[in-house]
Amino acid sequence: MNTVFDSTDPSETVNGRVAGLLSTVLFGPDARREHGFWRRLVATEPFRRPLWPPPGPTPDERLALAHARLRTLNNALDSAARPAADPRALAALHEWLAPVDPAFATVAGVHYNLFLGSLLDHDADGPRDLSDFLRLRRIGTFLCTEVAHGNDAAAIETTATYDPGRDGFVLHTPHAGAQKFMPNTSPAGGPKSGLVAARLIVGGADRGVFLLLVPLTDASRALPGVRVRRLPARMGSPVDHCLTSFDQVFVDRGALLGGAQGRVGGDGVFRSETEGRRRRFLASIGRVVTGRVCMSASAAGSARVTLAVAVRYGGHRFVSAGRASPPVPVIAHRSHHGPLAEAMATVFAMSLLHRRVLDRWEKAAARPPAERETAERLVDIAKAWITWQARDVIVECRERCGAQGLLENNGMTELVTGIEGAITAEGDNLAIHARAAAGLMADAARARQEEPAPGPASGDLADLRFLGGLLDQVEGIWFARAAARMARAAHGDPLERWNAASGPALRGVEAHAYRQAAHAYDHALAALPDGEARDRLAELARLFALRWVARNSGDLLAAGHLTAGQVDALTDATEQLVAAVSGHLPELADSFALPPELLADWPIAGADYTDAYDDPGASWHTTAAREPSGGAR
């Protein structure tokens, strides 16, 4: 029983109470309202892992299942507009459902967030009927990236030219590089419409990139003027990724998603309250930021499930302990439980940082633009860091499960490949970290001018405040190096200056993410009362911080922030925490509050996992059936 999602049982064990308190840390004090619906949904039959006959489902069968689940979800909602209008609901959807079916999470995220969310966020010249999309008579998709334009999407070349005679826009793809790249635009799942990002041409002038609502397919084929071709199979979830192009496709003026960034009036004149084409573009695709929050949620949820399964499997996979000793669970070995303990510290950090970023970003929506930009930058940093950390955790857990982890029926391979999509989706990780680096470098320069860097500090490696100060110093060291390298570069060449600084600057962004995750740990610890749950969380927080300090111990030693003795003591301090955390791995995994039905669908999560490989026709069954009933001979 988990007290966050279930009624409190007075006879609940101490371990259960600890797990319940830690679940509150992971999912927040309002977990039942925010997460309860999605947690219950993954336990229902439509979202259980089906038993496919060998050799398993084809990609098209898995895609059909994803669309069937999309309709199941849509029917279960009181309004399909609810998740589109509620970023917390969208994040929770991805957190619980991406581990179950990454393909479903992709099509649901595109439909509810990028498509419906954008329609709800932008103005129309008149009432826009959304009933087809709310009832899934038409599935929505989002067409921004082009073959030749990914992270530089503001430079896309698809055009939407205003035709005053017909009072509408003509969409056109001028060459192969301008084809829309990767959107799920095939007729799979049913008729589709898309929001197409195109360069708006009005009165012969380029007004910037805007979104237009465009019907793409009927139930079986692309509509006239629209060309859709499936891309080669990609690693990860089987979504119908396509190339899409337009040949003089006309849509009426109401198809344009307008707002402060601009609109075309009934007089055919373009008007905008937003200066600059890049700002107009960013306003048009604002839902991509929500998408990054959802990618963080997907990664955190997938890492939690994979780690929980690995912990359970390690507890009931027995190996020889030597000639004179009985077999022991493989998790008893330091070489096995050590990586899982470190993964646990990372998964808590990922989950806590995701929650911290979601809170700050939601609050920033009503704040001044500067605060919103800072919150968006933290969303970007967290998305990249969390998805990268999730990949490391998921791969580590797969390895700890050996050959069992390679089999599709045990669920891990889909998440190993699925996380690669999250790393690239809604902005490639390295690109968004590079963009964040510029802002953080400027902040660091201002801080150095306003307040000199503190001198060497002294403290105890068991003190979280001291460790937090060391994390601050690591970030400062890397940004100071970036600034020094940039200052030495040629001033007339911006690219050369950035290339000179980008290496240490990106290390600084990574350090900033670690520092933000450590602050999230601090905030969570402050909310917990004294007791075992707080002790467990403090152990995780120290292990998380110590591993990062150890990675940067040379720099901290050189700057005088660590002594030689402290550097030498890092190994023992880390090993003590690994031993402490590994002793509580099962209850820490219980705090993930995974429904029993979900875990039951992963064979290696159960102690009877060998039953999944039983052979009714094998000799151990047939011999017993042939033996006479008179007993032993």
C-alpha positions as CSV (number, residue, x, y, z in Angstrom):
1,M,0.0,0.0,0.0
2,N,1.2,3.5,-0.8
3,T,-0.3,6.3,1.4
4,V,0.1,8.9,-1.3
5,F,-2.5,7.1,-3.5
6,D,-4.3,4.8,-1.1
7,S,-6.1,5.2,2.2
8,T,-3.8,4.9,5.2
9,D,-3.6,1.5,6.9
10,P,-2.9,1.6,10.6
11,S,-1.1,-1.7,10.4
12,E,1.2,-0.5,7.7
13,T,4.8,-1.5,8.1
14,V,7.6,1.0,8.9
15,N,9.0,0.4,5.5
16,G,5.7,1.1,3.9
17,R,5.4,4.4,5.8
18,V,8.9,5.4,4.7
19,A,8.0,4.5,1.1
20,G,4.8,6.5,1.4
21,L,6.6,9.6,2.7
22,L,9.2,9.3,-0.1
23,S,6.4,9.0,-2.6
24,T,5.1,12.4,-1.4
25,V,8.5,13.8,-2.0
26,L,8.5,12.4,-5.6
27,F,5.0,13.2,-6.6
28,G,4.1,16.2,-4.4
29,P,1.5,16.8,-1.7
30,D,-1.3,16.8,-4.3
31,A,-0.3,13.5,-5.9
32,R,-3.8,12.0,-5.9
33,R,-5.3,14.8,-7.9
34,E,-2.3,15.3,-10.1
35,H,-1.2,11.7,-10.7
36,G,-4.0,9.4,-9.5
37,F,-6.0,9.3,-12.8
38,W,-2.9,8.4,-14.8
39,R,-1.6,5.8,-12.3
40,R,-5.0,4.1,-12.3
41,L,-5.2,4.2,-16.1
42,V,-1.9,2.3,-16.6
43,A,-3.3,-0.5,-14.5
44,T,-6.4,-1.0,-16.6
45,E,-6.7,-3.7,-19.2
46,P,-6.3,-1.6,-22.4
47,F,-2.9,-0.4,-21.1
48,R,-1.6,-3.8,-19.9
49,R,1.2,-5.4,-22.0
50,P,-0.6,-7.8,-24.4
51,L,0.7,-11.3,-24.9
52,W,1.8,-11.4,-28.5
53,P,2.4,-14.8,-30.1
54,P,6.1,-15.3,-31.2
55,P,7.9,-13.6,-32.9
56,G,6.0,-10.7,-31.4
57,P,4.1,-7.7,-32.8
58,T,5.1,-5.9,-36.0
59,P,5.8,-2.2,-35.9
60,D,2.4,-1.6,-37.6
61,E,0.6,-3.7,-35.0
62,R,2.3,-1.7,-32.2
63,L,1.3,1.6,-33.9
64,A,-2.3,0.4,-34.2
65,L,-2.2,-0.5,-30.5
66,A,-0.9,3.0,-29.7
67,H,-3.8,4.6,-31.6
68,A,-6.3,2.3,-30.0
69,R,-5.0,3.4,-26.6
70,L,-5.2,7.1,-27.7
71,R,-9.0,6.6,-28.3
72,T,-9.3,4.7,-25.0
73,L,-7.7,7.7,-23.2
74,N,-9.8,10.2,-25.1
75,N,-13.0,8.4,-24.1
76,A,-12.0,8.3,-20.5
77,L,-11.4,12.1,-20.3
78,D,-14.3,14.4,-19.2
79,S,-12.9,16.7,-21.9
80,A,-10.1,16.2,-24.3
81,A,-9.3,19.9,-23.8
82,R,-8.3,19.2,-20.2
83,P,-4.8,17.8,-20.7
84,A,-4.3,20.3,-23.6
85,A,-5.0,23.2,-21.2
86,D,-3.2,21.7,-18.1
87,P,0.6,21.4,-18.3
88,R,0.6,19.3,-15.1
89,A,-1.8,16.8,-16.6
90,L,0.3,16.6,-19.8
91,A,3.5,16.0,-17.7
92,A,1.8,13.3,-15.6
93,L,0.4,11.6,-18.7
94,H,4.0,11.2,-20.0
95,E,5.4,10.3,-16.6
96,W,3.1,7.3,-16.2
97,L,2.3,6.2,-19.8
98,A,5.6,6.6,-21.6
99,P,7.1,3.6,-19.7
100,V,4.1,1.6,-20.8
101,D,4.0,2.5,-24.4
102,P,6.4,5.1,-25.8
103,A,4.6,5.2,-29.2
104,F,1.3,6.0,-27.5
105,A,3.0,8.7,-25.4
106,T,4.4,10.3,-28.6
107,V,1.1,10.4,-30.5
108,A,-0.8,11.6,-27.4
109,G,1.8,14.3,-26.7
110,V,1.7,15.6,-30.3
111,H,-2.1,15.5,-30.4
112,Y,-2.9,17.0,-26.9
113,N,0.1,19.4,-26.5
114,L,1.6,20.5,-29.8
115,F,-1.7,20.4,-31.8
116,L,-4.7,21.0,-29.5
117,G,-2.6,23.1,-27.0
118,S,-1.4,25.4,-29.8
119,L,-5.0,25.8,-31.1
120,L,-6.2,26.7,-27.7
121,D,-3.3,29.1,-27.1
122,H,-3.8,31.1,-30.3
123,D,-6.5,33.4,-31.6
124,A,-8.7,32.8,-34.6
125,D,-10.5,35.4,-36.7
126,G,-13.7,33.6,-36.0
127,P,-15.1,30.7,-33.9
128,R,-13.0,27.6,-34.6
129,D,-14.8,24.2,-34.4
130,L,-12.5,21.8,-32.5
131,S,-15.1,19.0,-32.1
132,D,-13.4,16.7,-34.7
133,F,-10.2,16.9,-32.8
134,L,-11.7,16.7,-29.3
135,R,-13.6,13.6,-30.3
136,L,-10.7,12.2,-32.3
137,R,-12.6,12.1,-35.6
138,R,-9.4,13.7,-36.8
139,I,-6.0,13.2,-35.1
140,G,-3.8,16.2,-34.8
141,T,-0.1,16.5,-35.7
142,F,2.6,19.2,-35.8
143,L,4.8,20.0,-38.8
144,C,7.7,22.3,-38.0
145,T,11.1,20.6,-38.6
146,E,12.3,20.3,-42.2
147,V,14.9,18.1,-43.8
148,A,17.4,21.0,-43.9
149,H,16.2,22.8,-40.8
150,G,16.0,21.2,-37.4
151,N,17.5,23.2,-34.5
152,D,17.4,26.3,-36.8
153,A,13.7,25.9,-37.4
154,A,13.3,29.7,-37.6
155,A,14.9,29.4,-41.0
156,I,12.3,27.0,-42.4
157,E,11.5,27.4,-46.1
158,T,7.9,26.2,-46.5
159,T,5.9,29.2,-47.5
160,A,2.3,30.4,-46.9
161,T,1.6,33.2,-49.3
162,Y,-1.5,35.3,-48.8
163,D,-3.8,35.4,-51.8
164,P,-6.0,38.5,-51.5
165,G,-8.3,37.3,-54.3
166,R,-9.3,34.2,-52.4
167,D,-8.7,35.6,-48.9
168,G,-6.5,32.8,-47.9
169,F,-3.0,31.3,-48.0
170,V,-1.2,29.1,-50.5
171,L,1.2,26.5,-48.9
172,H,4.1,25.4,-51.0
173,T,7.3,23.3,-50.5
174,P,9.9,24.9,-52.8
175,H,12.5,22.1,-52.8
176,A,13.5,18.8,-51.2
177,G,15.2,20.4,-48.2
178,A,12.0,22.1,-47.2
179,Q,10.0,18.9,-46.8
180,K,8.5,18.5,-43.3
181,F,10.7,15.9,-41.6
182,M,9.5,13.4,-39.0
183,P,5.8,14.3,-38.2
184,N,3.3,11.5,-37.9
185,T,1.3,12.4,-41.0
186,S,0.3,9.1,-42.5
187,P,-3.3,7.9,-42.4
188,A,-2.4,5.4,-39.7
189,G,-4.9,5.7,-36.9
190,G,-7.4,7.7,-38.9
191,P,-7.8,11.0,-40.7
192,K,-5.3,13.7,-39.7
193,S,-4.9,17.4,-39.7
194,G,-1.7,19.3,-38.9
195,L,-0.4,22.6,-37.7
196,V,2.1,23.5,-40.4
197,A,4.9,26.0,-39.6
198,A,5.4,28.1,-42.7
199,R,7.0,31.4,-43.7
200,L,4.1,33.9,-44.0
201,I,4.3,36.1,-47.1
202,V,1.9,39.0,-47.1
203,G,2.2,41.8,-49.7
204,G,5.4,40.3,-51.0
205,A,7.1,40.7,-47.6
206,D,8.3,37.9,-45.3
207,R,6.5,38.3,-41.9
208,G,8.1,35.4,-40.1
209,V,7.1,31.8,-39.3
210,F,3.5,31.1,-38.3
211,L,1.3,28.1,-37.8
212,L,-1.6,27.2,-40.1
213,L,-4.2,24.5,-39.6
214,V,-4.2,22.2,-42.6
215,P,-6.2,19.0,-43.4
216,L,-3.6,16.4,-44.4
217,T,-5.3,13.0,-45.0
218,D,-8.5,11.2,-45.0
219,A,-8.8,7.6,-43.6
220,S,-6.7,6.1,-46.4
221,R,-4.6,8.7,-48.3
222,A,-3.2,12.2,-48.4
223,L,-5.5,14.9,-49.6
224,P,-4.9,16.7,-53.0
225,G,-1.7,18.7,-53.0
226,V,-0.3,17.0,-49.9
227,R,2.4,14.4,-50.4
228,V,3.2,12.0,-47.5
229,R,5.9,9.4,-47.6
230,R,7.0,7.2,-44.8
231,L,10.5,7.6,-43.6
232,P,12.8,4.5,-43.1
233,A,12.2,2.7,-39.8
234,R,14.0,4.4,-36.9
235,M,15.2,3.1,-33.6
236,G,12.7,3.3,-30.8
237,S,8.9,3.4,-30.7
238,P,7.1,2.6,-34.0
239,V,5.5,6.0,-34.9
240,D,4.5,6.8,-38.5
241,H,7.3,9.3,-39.1
242,C,7.0,10.8,-42.6
243,L,8.2,13.3,-45.1
244,T,5.4,15.7,-46.0
245,S,5.3,18.4,-48.7
246,F,2.8,20.8,-50.2
247,D,2.1,21.7,-53.8
248,Q,0.1,25.0,-53.9
249,V,-2.4,23.9,-51.2
250,F,-5.0,26.6,-50.4
251,V,-6.4,27.2,-46.9
252,D,-8.7,30.0,-45.9
253,R,-7.6,33.0,-43.8
254,G,-9.1,31.4,-40.7
255,A,-6.4,28.7,-40.8
256,L,-3.8,31.1,-39.6
257,L,-3.1,30.8,-35.8
258,G,-2.8,34.5,-34.8
259,G,-2.1,36.4,-31.7
260,A,0.1,39.2,-30.5
261,Q,2.7,37.9,-32.9
262,G,0.6,38.8,-35.8
263,R,-2.6,38.3,-37.9
264,V,-4.0,39.2,-41.3
265,G,-7.2,41.2,-41.1
266,G,-10.2,41.1,-43.4
267,D,-8.6,44.0,-45.3
268,G,-5.6,41.7,-46.2
269,V,-3.2,43.7,-44.1
270,F,-0.7,42.1,-41.7
271,R,-0.5,43.6,-38.2
272,S,1.8,42.5,-35.3
273,E,2.4,43.6,-31.8
274,T,5.7,41.7,-31.7
275,E,8.9,43.1,-33.2
276,G,11.2,40.7,-35.0
277,R,10.6,37.6,-37.0
278,R,12.4,35.4,-34.5
279,R,10.2,36.5,-31.6
280,R,7.1,35.9,-33.7
281,F,8.3,32.4,-34.5
282,L,9.0,31.6,-30.8
283,A,5.5,32.9,-29.9
284,S,4.0,30.6,-32.6
285,I,5.7,27.5,-31.4
286,G,5.5,28.2,-27.7
287,R,4.0,24.7,-27.0
288,V,7.4,23.2,-27.7
289,V,8.5,24.4,-24.2
290,T,5.6,22.3,-22.7
291,G,6.9,19.5,-24.9
292,R,10.3,19.7,-23.2
293,V,8.7,19.4,-19.8
294,C,6.9,16.3,-21.1
295,M,10.1,14.8,-22.4
296,S,11.6,15.3,-18.9
297,A,8.5,13.6,-17.4
298,S,8.8,10.7,-19.9
299,A,12.5,10.2,-19.0
300,A,12.0,10.3,-15.3
301,G,9.0,7.9,-15.4
302,S,10.9,5.4,-17.7
303,A,14.0,5.5,-15.5
304,R,11.9,4.8,-12.4
305,V,10.2,1.8,-13.9
306,T,13.4,0.3,-15.3
307,L,15.2,0.8,-12.0
308,A,12.3,-0.8,-10.0
309,V,12.4,-3.8,-12.2
310,A,16.2,-4.2,-12.0
311,V,16.0,-4.0,-8.2
312,R,13.3,-6.6,-8.0
313,Y,15.1,-8.9,-10.5
314,G,18.4,-8.6,-8.6
315,G,16.6,-9.7,-5.5
316,H,15.3,-13.0,-6.9
317,R,18.1,-13.9,-9.3
318,F,20.3,-16.3,-7.3
319,V,23.9,-17.0,-8.1
320,S,26.6,-19.2,-6.5
321,A,28.4,-17.8,-3.5
322,G,31.2,-20.4,-3.3
323,R,31.6,-24.1,-2.6
324,A,30.6,-24.0,1.0
325,S,27.9,-21.3,0.8
326,P,24.3,-21.3,-0.3
327,P,23.4,-19.3,-3.4
328,V,22.8,-15.6,-2.8
329,P,20.7,-13.0,-4.8
330,V,22.9,-11.3,-7.3
331,I,22.1,-7.9,-5.7
332,A,24.1,-8.9,-2.7
333,H,27.3,-8.3,-4.7
334,R,28.8,-4.7,-4.5
335,S,29.4,-4.9,-8.3
336,H,25.7,-5.3,-8.8
337,H,24.1,-3.2,-6.0
338,G,26.6,-0.4,-6.3
339,P,25.5,0.8,-9.8
340,L,21.8,0.4,-8.7
341,A,22.4,2.5,-5.6
342,E,24.0,5.2,-7.6
343,A,21.2,5.0,-10.2
344,M,18.7,5.4,-7.3
345,A,20.3,8.7,-6.2
346,T,20.2,9.9,-9.8
347,V,16.6,8.9,-10.4
348,F,15.5,10.7,-7.3
349,A,17.5,13.8,-8.5
350,M,15.9,13.6,-11.9
351,S,12.4,13.3,-10.4
352,L,12.9,16.1,-7.9
353,L,14.4,18.4,-10.5
354,H,11.5,17.7,-12.9
355,R,9.0,18.6,-10.2
356,R,11.0,21.8,-9.3
357,V,11.2,22.9,-12.9
358,L,7.5,22.2,-13.5
359,D,6.5,24.3,-10.4
360,R,8.8,27.2,-11.4
361,W,7.7,27.2,-15.0
362,E,4.0,27.1,-14.2
363,K,4.4,30.1,-11.7
364,A,6.4,32.1,-14.3
365,A,3.5,32.1,-16.7
366,A,2.0,35.1,-14.9
367,R,5.4,36.8,-14.2
368,P,7.3,39.5,-16.2
369,P,9.0,38.3,-19.5
370,A,12.5,38.2,-17.9
371,E,11.3,35.7,-15.3
372,R,9.5,33.6,-17.9
373,E,12.7,33.5,-20.0
374,T,14.7,32.3,-16.9
375,A,12.1,29.6,-16.2
376,E,12.2,28.5,-19.9
377,R,15.9,28.3,-19.8
378,L,15.7,26.0,-16.7
379,V,13.1,23.9,-18.6
380,D,15.7,23.5,-21.5
381,I,18.6,22.7,-19.2
382,A,16.5,20.1,-17.2
383,K,15.1,18.5,-20.4
384,A,18.6,17.7,-21.7
385,W,20.1,16.7,-18.4
386,I,17.2,14.5,-17.3
387,T,17.0,12.7,-20.6
388,W,20.7,12.1,-20.7
389,Q,20.7,10.8,-17.1
390,A,17.7,8.6,-17.9
391,R,19.7,7.0,-20.8
392,D,22.6,6.2,-18.5
393,V,20.2,4.8,-15.8
394,I,18.2,2.7,-18.3
395,V,21.2,1.2,-20.0
396,E,22.8,0.4,-16.6
397,C,19.7,-1.3,-15.4
398,R,19.4,-3.3,-18.7
399,E,22.9,-4.5,-18.2
400,R,22.2,-5.5,-14.6
401,C,19.5,-7.7,-15.9
402,G,21.8,-9.5,-18.4
403,A,20.3,-11.4,-21.3
404,Q,16.8,-11.1,-19.7
405,G,17.0,-7.4,-20.2
406,L,17.6,-7.8,-23.9
407,L,14.3,-9.6,-24.5
408,E,11.4,-7.4,-25.7
409,N,8.9,-9.2,-23.4
410,N,10.8,-7.8,-20.4
411,G,10.1,-4.3,-21.6
412,M,13.5,-2.7,-21.2
413,T,14.6,-2.7,-24.9
414,E,11.8,-0.4,-25.8
415,L,12.8,2.1,-23.2
416,V,16.5,1.8,-24.1
417,T,15.7,2.9,-27.6
418,G,12.8,5.1,-26.7
419,I,14.9,7.5,-24.6
420,E,17.0,8.3,-27.7
421,G,13.9,9.9,-29.2
422,A,13.3,12.0,-26.1
423,I,16.9,13.2,-26.3
424,T,16.3,14.6,-29.8
425,A,12.6,15.6,-29.6
426,E,11.5,19.2,-29.0
427,G,15.1,20.4,-29.5
428,D,18.3,18.4,-29.6
429,N,19.9,18.3,-26.2
430,L,23.3,19.6,-27.2
431,A,21.7,22.5,-29.1
432,I,19.5,23.6,-26.3
433,H,22.3,23.4,-23.8
434,A,24.5,25.5,-26.1
435,R,21.8,28.1,-26.2
436,A,21.4,28.0,-22.4
437,A,25.2,28.4,-22.0
438,A,25.1,31.9,-23.4
439,G,22.6,33.1,-20.9
440,L,24.3,31.4,-18.0
441,M,27.7,32.8,-19.0
442,A,26.2,36.3,-18.9
443,D,24.7,35.7,-15.5
444,A,28.0,34.3,-14.2
445,A,29.9,37.4,-15.5
446,R,27.5,39.8,-13.8
447,A,27.8,37.8,-10.5
448,R,31.6,38.0,-10.7
449,Q,31.4,41.8,-11.1
450,E,28.9,42.3,-8.3
451,E,30.4,39.9,-5.8
452,P,34.0,38.5,-5.9
453,A,34.3,34.7,-5.9
454,P,34.5,33.4,-2.3
455,G,37.8,32.0,-1.2
456,P,38.6,28.4,-0.4
457,A,36.1,26.9,2.0
458,S,36.5,24.2,4.6
459,G,33.9,21.6,5.7
460,D,32.9,18.0,6.2
461,L,32.1,15.7,3.3
462,A,29.1,14.5,5.3
463,D,27.7,18.0,5.4
464,L,25.2,18.6,2.6
465,R,25.6,22.4,2.9
466,F,29.4,22.0,2.3
467,L,28.7,19.7,-0.6
468,G,26.2,22.2,-2.0
469,G,28.9,24.9,-1.8
470,L,31.3,22.7,-3.8
471,L,28.7,22.2,-6.5
472,D,28.4,26.0,-6.7
473,Q,32.2,26.2,-7.1
474,V,32.3,23.7,-9.9
475,E,29.8,25.7,-11.9
476,G,31.8,28.9,-11.3
477,I,35.1,27.3,-12.3
478,W,33.8,26.2,-15.7
479,F,32.1,29.4,-16.6
480,A,35.2,31.4,-15.5
481,R,37.2,29.2,-17.9
482,A,34.7,29.8,-20.7
483,A,34.9,33.5,-20.2
484,A,38.7,33.5,-20.2
485,R,38.8,31.5,-23.4
486,M,36.3,33.8,-25.1
487,A,38.3,36.9,-24.0
488,R,41.4,35.5,-25.7
489,A,39.6,34.8,-29.0
490,A,39.5,37.2,-31.9
491,H,36.9,39.8,-31.3
492,G,35.7,40.2,-34.9
493,D,34.6,36.6,-35.3
494,P,31.6,35.5,-33.2
495,L,31.9,31.9,-34.3
496,E,35.5,31.7,-33.3
497,R,34.8,33.3,-29.9
498,W,31.9,30.8,-29.3
499,N,34.0,27.8,-30.4
500,A,36.8,28.9,-28.0
501,A,34.3,29.1,-25.1
502,S,31.8,26.4,-25.9
503,G,33.7,23.4,-24.4
504,P,34.0,24.7,-20.8
505,A,30.6,26.6,-21.2
506,L,28.8,23.3,-21.8
507,R,30.5,21.8,-18.8
508,G,29.2,24.8,-16.9
509,V,25.6,24.1,-18.0
510,E,26.0,20.5,-16.9
511,A,27.3,21.7,-13.5
512,H,24.3,24.1,-13.3
513,A,21.9,21.2,-13.8
514,Y,23.7,19.2,-11.0
515,R,23.4,22.2,-8.8
516,Q,19.7,22.7,-9.5
517,A,19.1,19.0,-8.8
518,A,21.0,19.3,-5.5
519,H,18.8,22.3,-4.6
520,A,15.7,20.2,-5.4
521,Y,17.0,17.6,-2.9
522,D,17.5,20.4,-0.3
523,H,14.0,21.6,-0.8
524,A,12.6,18.1,-0.5
525,L,14.6,17.4,2.7
526,A,13.4,20.6,4.3
527,A,9.8,19.4,3.8
528,L,10.3,16.1,5.5
529,P,10.0,15.5,9.3
530,D,12.9,13.9,11.1
531,G,12.8,10.1,10.8
532,E,13.7,7.2,8.6
533,A,12.3,8.8,5.4
534,R,14.4,11.9,5.9
535,D,17.5,9.8,6.6
536,R,17.0,7.8,3.4
537,L,16.6,10.9,1.3
538,A,19.6,12.5,2.9
539,E,21.7,9.5,2.1
540,L,20.6,9.7,-1.5
541,A,21.3,13.4,-1.6
542,R,24.8,13.0,-0.3
543,L,25.6,10.1,-2.7
544,F,24.4,12.2,-5.6
545,A,26.5,15.2,-4.6
546,L,29.6,13.2,-3.7
547,R,29.7,11.5,-7.1
548,W,29.7,14.9,-8.8
549,V,32.3,16.3,-6.4
550,A,34.5,13.2,-7.1
551,R,34.2,13.8,-10.9
552,N,35.5,17.4,-10.4
553,S,37.8,16.8,-7.4
554,G,40.9,17.8,-9.3
555,D,39.5,21.2,-10.2
556,L,38.2,21.7,-6.6
557,L,41.6,20.7,-5.2
558,A,43.5,23.0,-7.5
559,A,41.2,25.9,-6.5
560,G,41.7,25.2,-2.8
561,H,38.1,24.1,-2.2
562,L,39.1,20.6,-1.2
563,T,42.2,19.4,0.7
564,A,44.3,16.4,-0.5
565,G,42.9,14.5,2.5
566,Q,39.4,15.2,1.5
567,V,40.1,14.0,-2.1
568,D,41.6,10.9,-0.6
569,A,38.5,10.4,1.6
570,L,36.0,10.7,-1.3
571,T,36.2,7.0,-2.1
572,D,35.4,5.8,1.5
573,A,32.7,8.4,1.9
574,T,31.1,7.3,-1.3
575,E,31.4,3.6,-0.5
576,Q,29.7,4.1,2.9
577,L,26.8,5.8,1.2
578,V,26.5,3.1,-1.5
579,A,26.3,0.5,1.3
580,A,23.7,2.5,3.2
581,V,21.5,3.1,0.1
582,S,21.8,-0.4,-1.2
583,G,20.4,-1.8,2.0
584,H,17.2,0.0,1.3
585,L,16.8,-0.4,-2.4
586,P,13.5,-2.4,-2.3
587,E,11.7,0.2,-0.2
588,L,13.1,3.1,-2.2
589,A,11.8,1.4,-5.3
590,D,8.4,1.0,-3.6
591,S,8.3,4.7,-3.2
592,F,7.8,4.9,-7.0
593,A,4.3,3.8,-6.3
594,L,4.1,1.6,-9.4
595,P,0.8,-0.3,-9.7
596,P,1.2,-4.1,-9.2
597,E,-0.6,-4.6,-12.6
598,L,2.2,-2.7,-14.3
599,L,5.0,-4.7,-12.7
600,A,3.1,-8.0,-13.3
601,D,3.5,-7.4,-17.1
602,W,7.3,-7.4,-16.9
603,P,8.2,-11.1,-16.3
604,I,11.6,-10.5,-14.6
605,A,9.9,-8.2,-12.0
606,G,8.4,-11.3,-10.4
607,A,10.1,-14.0,-8.3
608,D,8.5,-16.6,-10.6
609,Y,10.0,-15.1,-13.7
610,T,11.2,-18.6,-14.9
611,D,7.5,-19.6,-15.4
612,A,7.5,-17.3,-18.4
613,Y,9.8,-19.8,-20.1
614,D,8.1,-23.0,-19.0
615,D,7.4,-25.5,-21.7
616,P,4.2,-27.6,-21.3
617,G,5.5,-30.2,-23.7
618,A,8.9,-30.6,-22.1
619,S,10.1,-33.8,-20.3
620,W,9.7,-32.4,-16.8
621,H,6.0,-32.3,-17.5
622,T,5.5,-35.4,-19.7
623,T,7.7,-37.6,-17.5
624,A,5.6,-36.8,-14.4
625,A,2.4,-37.5,-16.3
626,R,3.7,-41.0,-17.4
627,E,4.8,-42.1,-14.0
628,P,2.5,-44.7,-12.4
629,S,0.3,-43.5,-9.5
630,G,1.6,-46.2,-7.1
631,G,4.4,-44.0,-5.8
632,A,8.1,-44.3,-6.1
633,R,9.7,-47.4,-7.7
